[in-house]
């Protein structure tokens, strides 16, 4: 099994307030292609939609496998929740 690397952060609005239970979509850098991500450090299948949900405090975490991304990788993130502005981040590592 290849090692997996963690990406984590907090979903926040434009004022810096955390947004609980929003979604985080993960894309290969500068493309519309969804990234291959996992919800656990080991085991389990890839998340087919490349979308995860932040917890009640806005915290989110996903993992990527060295076998899918053998070099240092960057991803584009799109964070959404109804009633809030969409937050997009490019080249996150």
N, C-alpha and C positions, 0 to 999 in steps of 0.2 A: 504494500500500500504506500502510495506517495504521501509525503507530508501535506498538511493543509495549513493555510495561513489565514489569520483572522483579520477582518475589517470590522470596525465598530465606530459608533458615533451616537449623536443625539439629533433627532428631528426637531428643528426649531423654526419658528416663524421669523419674519423680517425684523422683529424687535428683540430677538434672542430668547423668547419664551419657548419652553419645550412643548411639543405637540404630541400628546399621547395617542397611541393606536393608529397612527398614520401608516401609509405604505411607502416602501422604499423599493424602487425598481433599479436593477443593476444591468448596465450595458457594457459591451466591449467599447473601449475608448473611441470616441468620435465616430461611432457607427450606430445604426438602429438594431444591431444584433444583440440579443439578450445574452448575458454572461452565464457561464456554468458556475453556479454557486451551491453551497451546501449549508444546512442549518446546524450541523454538528462537526466537531473536530475530527471525528472518525466515524466510519460506517454510514449507512443510509444512502439514499439516492440523491442525485442533484435535484434542486428545485426547478421544475420544468418551466415555470413562468418567470424565473429570476426576480420574483417579487416576494418581499418579506414584510411583516407587520411589526412596527415598533411596539414596545411595551407601553404600559399606562403612563410612564414617565418620559416617553419619547426615545428611549434607548433602543438601538438596533445592533445586530451583529450577524455577520455571515462569514463563511469560509470559502476559500478557493483552493483547489488542489494543484500541487506542483506538476502533476501529469497533464492537467488542462492548460496551465500557464507556467511553462518551465523557466521563464525569466521574470524579473521584477515586473509586475503588471500594474496598470492603472485602469480605472473604470470610471464611467460616467454614472452618476446617481441622480434619480429623479424622485423627489419626496412629495407625496400628495396626501391631502385629507380634505374632504368636503368642507367648505366654509373658510378655507385658508388658501393663501397664495401658494402655487407650486414652487418648490425650491429645486433648482438644478445645479449640479456641481460637475465640473469636467476635470478629468485627469486626477482622480482621487487615488491615493496609494496608502 
